[in-house]
Amino acid sequence: MVRTPLTPLERERGRHLGLLLRQARGERSMAEIAAAAGISAETLRKIETGRAPTPAFFTVAALAEALGLALDEVARRCAAVEAVPEEGEAAA
């Protein structure tokens, strides 16, 4: 299966999601939150660093629950993100 390349907006939203989750995690360990969400610590690391910018819905829902975040608030905050122009592109 060939995966369609991500748009700059999708990459920026993924980066923003990772930052939001990292801030919500605070001083708690990655392993603790990952276990509570039923995912691996490596998966959480990839999401937090933006290397997995489009995680599955149920992964995001499980992380939101483990972190005490309202899923609609996570969606609202990520939907508000705008694409950062690529190098050499003009801002729209």
N, C-alpha and C positions, 0 to 999 in steps of 0.2 A: 504494500500500500504506500503510495506516495503522499506525503504530507504537504499541504499548501504552506508556503513560507508565511511567517507571521508578519503582520503589518507593523509599522512603527507604533501605532496606537495600541495594538495588542501587547507589544513588548513593554511599553510604558505603563500600561495598566497592570501587567504582571509585576513590574518593578515596584509599583505603588502598593499592590497587594502584599508583596513580601515585606515591605517596610511597615505596613499596617500590622501585619501579624507579628513581626519582630518587636514592635513597640508594645503590643498587647501582651506578649510573652514576658516582657520585663526581665526580672532576675531568675525566672524559672528556667530550668534546663530544657534544652531541645528534646532530650530523651523523655523527660516527664510529659511534655505536651504531646509529643509524637505518640507515646504509648496511650495517652488518654484519648487521642483521636483515632487510634488504630492504624497508624501509618508508621513507616520507618523514620528514624531521625535523619537519614540521608534524604528522604523525600522532603521533609520539612526544611532541611538545609537548602535544597535546590529551589524550593518555593520562596523562601526568605531572601535568597540571593538573586532571584530573578532568572535563574537557569531553567526553571520550569514555570514559564509565565502563564500557562493556561492549564492549571490543574483541574481535575474532574470536579464537577459540582459537589458530589458527595464528599470529596476530600476537603473542599473549602467549608462545607457545612459542618463536618466533623471537627475541623480546626476551630471554627467560630464557636461551636459549643464548648470545646475544651478550654478556650480562652475567655469564655463568658461574653462573647461579642454577639450582637444581634445580626443575623444573616442579612436582613434587609439594609442595615446600616453599612455593612461591608460592601454590599452591592451598590448602594447609593454613592459611597465614597469612591469606589473604583470606576463607576460609570462617569463621574465628574472629571476624571483625568483626561487631559488632552494630549495629543501626540506631540512629542518633541521633534522638531525638524531634524532630518538626517543631515550629516555633514554635506555641505554643498547644495542643500535645498533651501528654498526661501520659505519663510513662515507664511502660512495661509491667512 
